Amino acid sequence: MLHERDLELAQVTSALRDARAGRASLVLVTGPLGIGRSALLQRLPAHVADEGARVLRANAAPMEQDFGFGVVRQLLDSLLAGAPRELCERWTHESAGFARMTALADEAGPGTEGPAAAHEPALGGLRSLLEDVCADGPLLILVDDLQWVDTPSLRCLAYLAKRLRGLRAVLVCALRDGEPRGRHPLVCEIADAATHRLPLGPLSSAATAETIRDHLGEPGHEDFVRACHDTCAGNPLALTSVLQDLAAAGHRPTADRAEAARSARPADLRERLARCVRLQPPAVRDLAAALAVLGDHGDPALAARLAGLDPIGSGAALRALGELGLVADRLPEDRTAGPRPRFAHPAVRDAVHASMTVTERERLHDRAAELLYRTGHSDEQVAAQLMAGVTSGHPWSVGVLRAAADTALRRGAPEAAIRYLRRALLDGSLSGEARARLLIDLAAAERGLDPAACERHISQAIPLLPTAGQRAAAALRLSPAVLDRTPHSAADLLRQAAAELGPPDELEGAVREVALRLEARLRQYGVADPAELASAVERLHAMGEEPPTATAAERELAAVLLNAAVLTCRLPAADVTRLARRLLEREPVASARVYSALPLTTVALVAADSVEAIGSWLSVEQRLGRDATVADAFGHLEQAMVLMGRGRPAPAHAHAEHALRLADAHWRELGVASTIALVFTALEMGDPARSVRILEDASRRQSSCLTLTVGLQFLGAAVDAQQGRWAAAVETLMASGRRLEAAGWRNPVLFPWRPRAAGLYHRLGDLRSALALAEEERLRAEAWGVPVAVGRALRLQGTLVEGEAGEALLREAVGVLRGSANELELARTLLMLGRRLQGGAEADGLLREAAALATACEAPWLAERARRGGGGAARPKDALTRTERRVVALAGRGLTNTEIAGELGVTSRAIEKHLTNSYRKLAVSGRRELIAALPRLQAVKGG
């Protein structure tokens, strides 16, 4: 599979034809490592087979340089193989001088040539023999890797190169660029005698594509081809090694495998490159090692200093690496700085590392760290070098690692910060309070990704701190409870710290602040305990109508206590809104709200149907700009909650997905809250496929969080209902409701399980249970006193009650919801009222308004129902299949599913499926609404 070498093959063929006419020539094939010199020489015999030439071939090797006349002997072996008996006998007679020269060279030792007087007879006999061979036809002599040819053989080839005239022969020698032995006088003598020079260049993108098809059996996608071409820089050796690796792994040349091509590190390529590096002079090896250690941060001057080379020596070594094809120039982002060397393929750096011992690598990284530190490079660049060693004796290393960790945390890379700080802990000079401070920093970095490790390191740090206040502050570095989950051991640490400090009201200053924050954490940890919730509400009432909110700790405690009041509905919604707004007014926009309980304020405002305050607050916060960090994840989560409060589940879902991605990367505990947001947005969107996918993903999180557990039960019940399993769905919802009641969580906005269960009872024909749940929901909603809860409860009752009473309830619900921030609930209620009116100008107006609101809320499923309910373009009978129309007609006559199945000769399960599809298409909730819609369907059919 030799591509783009036709010109070189043609030139050798032309030279061979000239040789037939008596014009001998020497062709020199050059190029860097892996460019395909050997492949070209291997192809030549087959390519010139029609020319009738006899081929002599020899391959040199670095390990055989001490084998005197080894290459010449290879040529003679290939010459005499199959030769006539007379030719062999003549050579045996005439080569006595050459044999003596060989014996003398062997006796003299490796690397010698024997007495000069013995050369001429043997060399002359060799040329004479070649001349006789050429008499029968042209001769093609191939010598691969001229730089590795032993010295006696080099002298023979140099002798022959000067005396080719008269021979009908072509001598083709392959020489690798950049090899030190390529500058040997005899090699230079042979090269200078060349009549043709064939420098091989890199493959083009088209040739790369051809090579991919040859190796992988199919054309490559343009992204895959580009990745291979850019990564391998057109080097055939690197390209074929990568493709063989990918083929062995079963990869196809598709666009999604482009990154696999970029990141491939073939072992055979690495070993080949490592052998090349080991054979280089010390200066070249040292510079390559320096470039490998410094990576992309090293400029040529810095690499030269690390390698211990002066400018002249480093320049020569860099040129050698470039000629070998190991290093290429690249332009940095700052073009004024000039080009910087880079390795031609990622495997080159691996090969350079492999060519060094472990001790050499560690010593070089340590020297690089000191060099970068002394020359004012960034902390993370210095830390990267320190990380490559086990220990470091530099007095500044711990400080650099801590500074690098701080930088990594600011740019949103907690994993890197954790690695730096764990490496700093290996410094044996740290003890006492200094070690405790380092452990606390490490725990702070770990609390998002590894809460167990965070807790372990805080436990190790606390005994090393001298005062109770310091120990309590250390305990606060534990990961806060995002919702209602925390390890008991973490809560125990906080309780011990709080007990040591004493009650906050008896303390002053910074110690009081710490005690208040400890109380806030402990109360949040007990949020799923009804007794703890009651205690928290009592604590809030004891603070009076204006709880203290001057300090960050006071605001955090107030937020936790307010959350308890919201969950239990033991504080009027108006008071909740007033206190939550006060907390926001006092809290700086750029504060570190993430690792505290203050985000609970958003939950309170959503539950109080008062999201305009938090919405404006978040818009200011976002304008400050943030990186992809935990704070950004929290921001997206809060935006999701606000959008849900406004009745916009689709954009809320997108924010929740973004929050989940960031949370998994930066704070996995926050992933629970993000999953909860996904669950509740999916509930509102009603997409079965999306719901099933979320259920499957969430089941892998293994969380004991009550909110998530209940949310997943809600979503599972919704999926059951969509698939017609109404009895199972209502049973799940009732169990969830009992669990919420047992925990003391009674907020109808946050956990609207009764409306869902009532709707399912209605579908099952149990109107009594549905009405009982609807009445309970209305009482809870009125007690809480926010428009979205009251309006939703009134709509539920209006759908269950027939006649004018039901219509009046729906009208009242519309009036209440016009004062709510949740426009989607208003759109749903307008739709219900418009359909209840069954035509007329008022009904059409209500339906048009419902469609407009649903469109504004990015709820196309509801907008379509509103347009169809208003007699739009889609006719109801056209939405149903023929079988569904028959099933609907039989259901309208009062037949049960079993009776309909018997009538049509199918299973009851099939009837259930047809009815479910019909309910969805006709935008009705069950048999009762279906029967009410039958006159309209009959009218449409008759028309």
C-alpha positions, 0 to 999 in steps of 0.5 A, a space after each residue: 500500500 504505497 501511495 504518492 510514490 509513482 514519480 520516484 518509482 518512475 525515476 528509478 525505472 528510467 535510470 534502469 533503462 539508461 543503465 541497459 544502454 550503458 549509462 549507470 547511475 546512483 540514486 539516493 532516496 532520503 527522508 525522515 523516520 517513517 516516511 517510506 524509504 524502505 517501503 519504496 525499496 521493497 516495491 522496486 523489484 516488482 515494479 521493474 520486473 518487466 525490465 529484466 533486471 537482476 536485483 541485489 539487496 542488502 538491509 543495514 541495521 544499527 546492531 550490525 555495524 560491527 559486523 565487517 563487510 556484512 552488507 557486502 556479504 548480503 549483496 554477494 549472497 543475493 548475487 550468487 543465489 541461483 547463479 551459474 556454476 561457472 560464475 560461482 567458481 570464478 568468484 571463489 577463485 577471484 575473491 581470495 583477496 577479499 576473503 583475506 581482507 575480511 579475515 584481517 578485518 575480523 582479526 583486527 577487531 570491530 570497526 576496522 578495515 584491515 590493511 589498506 593494501 588488501 583492499 584494491 584486489 578484492 574491490 577490483 574483483 568485486 567490480 569485475 564480477 558485477 561487470 560480468 553479471 551486467 553483461 546479461 542484463 541490467 543490475 539493480 543494487 538496493 541498499 537500505 539504511 545507508 547510515 547503518 552500513 558497517 565501515 568496510 562495506 561503506 568503503 566498498 560502496 564508495 569505491 563502487 560509486 566512483 566506478 559505476 561508469 561502464 557498468 549496466 547497473 543502478 545503485 539505489 541507497 536509502 538514507 535517513 535524514 537527521 542520523 548522526 552517522 549520516 555525516 560519516 565521511 564515507 556516507 557523504 562520499 557516496 551521497 555526493 556521488 549520487 546522480 539522482 536524489 529522491 527526497 520523500 515528502 509527507 502524504 497528502 490528505 488524498 493519499 491519507 484517505 486512500 491509506 485509510 480505505 486500504 487498512 479499514 476496508 471502507 472510505 473514511 468520513 472527512 472528519 476522520 480523514 482530517 483527524 488522521 492527516 493532522 495527527 500523523 502529519 502525512 507520515 506513513 509509519 505513524 498513519 499505518 500504526 494508528 490505523 492498525 490500532 483502530 482496526 484491532 479495536 474494531 473502529 470504523 472510519 466514521 466521524 465519531 471515531 475522529 477523536 479516537 484517531 487523534 488520541 491513538 498511541 500505538 505501542 509499536 510506533 512508540 517502540 520504533 520511535 524510542 529505538 530511534 531516540 536511544 540511538 541519538 547523541 546525548 545532546 539530541 536525547 537531552 533536548 528531546 527529553 526536555 521538550 517532553 517534560 516541558 510539554 506545550 509550555 516550553 520554548 526553545 530557550 527554556 528547553 535548552 536550559 533544562 537540557 544543559 545546552 548552549 544556544 549553538 548546541 541546542 540549535 544543532 540538536 533541534 535541527 537534528 530532531 527536525 530532520 529525523 521527523 520527530 519535531 515540527 514547528 508550530 505557531 503559538 497563540 502569541 504569533 509575535 513570540 515566533 514558532 515553537 517546537 512540537 513533537 510531530 506525533 503524540 506518540 513521540 513524547 511517549 517514546 521519549 519518556 520510554 527511552 528514559 529511566 524512572 530516575 531520569 524522568 523524576 530528576 528531570 521533572 524536578 529540575 523543570 519545576 525549579 526552572 519554571 519557578 525561578 523564571 516566574 511561570 504560573 503556579 499550575 505549570 510548576 505544580 504539573 512538574 512537581 506532580 510527576 515526582 514522588 517527593 520534592 525537597 524544595 521549600 516552596 513546593 507546598 505553597 506552589 501546590 496550594 496556589 495551583 489548587 486555588 487557581 484550579 478551583 477558580 477555573 472550575 477544575 476541582 479534580 486538578 485541585 484535589 490532585 495538587 493538594 493530595 500531592 502537597 500532603 506527601 511533604 513530610 515537613 508539615 505537621 500540627 496546624 499547618 497540616 490541618 489547614 492543608 487538610 481543610 483546603 483539600 476537604 473543601 476541594 473534595 466536598 463536591 466530588 467526593 463527600 466521603 473523602 471530604 469528611 475523612 480529611 475534616 475528621 483528620 484536621 479537627 484534632 490538629 486545630 488548637 481552638 473550638 472556634 477553629 474546629 467548628 469552622 473546619 466542620 463547616 467545610 463539610 458538603 452542605 445538604 442540598 436537600 434532605 440527605 446527609 451521612 450520619 457521620 457528617 451530622 455527628 461531626 457538626 453536632 460535636 462542634 456545635 456542642 463544644 461552642 455552645 448556644 449561638 445566643 450566648 456567643 459573640 463575633 465570629 464565633 457566633 457566626 460559626 455557631 449560627 451556621 452550624 445550627 443552620 446545617 443541623 436543622 437542614 439535615 433534619 428536614 425529613 423529620 417531622 419533629 425537627 421541622 416543627 422545632 425549626 418552625 418554632 425557632 422561626 416564630 421565636 425570632 419575631 416578625 423580623 428575624 435578624 438577617 444582618 450577617 451571612 450566618 443569620 441569613 443562612 439560618 433564616 433560609 433553613 427555618 423558612 424552608 421548614 415553614 414552607 414545607 409544613 405550610 405553618 407560615 402564611 405565604 405572604 410572610 414567606 414572600 416578605 422574608 425571602 425577599 428580605 433575605 435576597 435584598 440583604 445578600 450580595 449578588 456575588 456572595 458564595 451562596 453555593 456552599 450554604 443553605 441560601 439557595 433554599 430561598 428560591 424554593 420558598 419563592 417558587 412555593 409562594 408563587 412569587 418568582 419575580 423577585 428571584 428572577 430579577 435577582 438571578 438576572 443581575 447575578 448572571 450579568 456578572 458572568 461565571 465560568 462552568 463551575 458549581 456556581 454556574 450549575 446552581 445558577 442553571 438549577 435556580 433558573 429551572 426552578 424559576 421557569 417552572 414557577 412561571 409555567 415554562 417546563 421546556 426551557 426549565 428542562 434545558 436548564 436542569 439538563 445543563 445543571 446536571 452536566 455541570 453538577 456531575 463534573 464539579 459537584 455530584 451531590 448537586 446532581 440529585 437536585 438537578 435530577 429532581 428538577 428534570 423529573 418535575 419538568 418532565 412531569 409537566 411536559 408529559 413526554 413518555 419517552 423522555 420520562 422513561 429515559 429520566 427514570 432509567 438514568 435516575 435509578 442509577 443514582 441510588 439516592 435516599 433523598 425523599 424529594 427525589 424518591 417522591 418525584 420519581 414515584 410521581 413520574 413513574 405514575 405518570 408513565 403508568 397512566 399514559 400507558 393505561 395502567 391507571 390503578 397502578 398509577 393511583 396506588 403509587 401516588 397515594 403511597 407517595 402522598 402518605 409518605 409526604 404526610 408522614 414527613 410533615 411535607 404538606 405544601 400543595 405547590 411543591 408536591 401536587 399529588 392530590 390533583 394527579 391522584 384525583 384525575 386517575 380516580 376519575 378515569 377509573 370511575 371512582 368519582 367519590 374518591 376523586 371529589 374527596 381528594 379535590 376537596 382536601 387539595 382546595 382546603 390545603 391550597 386556601 390555607 397556603 393562600 397562593 394563586 397557583 395552588 388555589 386556582 389548580 384546586 378549583 380547576 380540579 373540582 370544576 372538572 369533576 363537578 357537572 353542570 353550572 356548578 362545575 362551570 362556575 368553579 372553572 370560571 373562579 379558577 380562571 380569575 384566581 390564576 390570572 393573579 399567578 405567575 404560572 401562565 401554563 396553569 392559566 392556559 390549562 384552565 382556560 382550555 378546560 373552561 372553553 371546552 366546557 362551554 361547548 362552542 360560542 364566541 366566549 368559548 372560542 375566545 377562551 381557547 384562543 387565549 389558551 393557545 396563545 399562552 401555551 405557545 408563550 410557555 413553549 408548550 406546543 402540546 397544550 397549544 395544539 389541544 387548545 386549537 383543536 378544542 376550538 374547531 381548528 383545522 384538525 377535525 376530531 374524527 380525522 384524528 382517530 383510526 377506523 378501529 378507534 372510532 368503533 371502540 369509542 362508539 361502543 364505549 359511548 353506549 356504556 360497554 365495558 372494556 371486556 364487553 367491547 373486546 368480546 364484540 370486536 374479538 380482541 383482547 381487553 388489553 387492546 381495547 385499553 390501548 385504543 381508548 388511551 390513544 383516543 383520549 390523547 387524540 381527542 384531548 379528553 381525560 376519561 370516559 366521562 369526557 369522552 361521552 360528553 364529546 360524542 355529540 360533537 363527534 357525531 356532528 362532525 361525522 354527519 357534516 
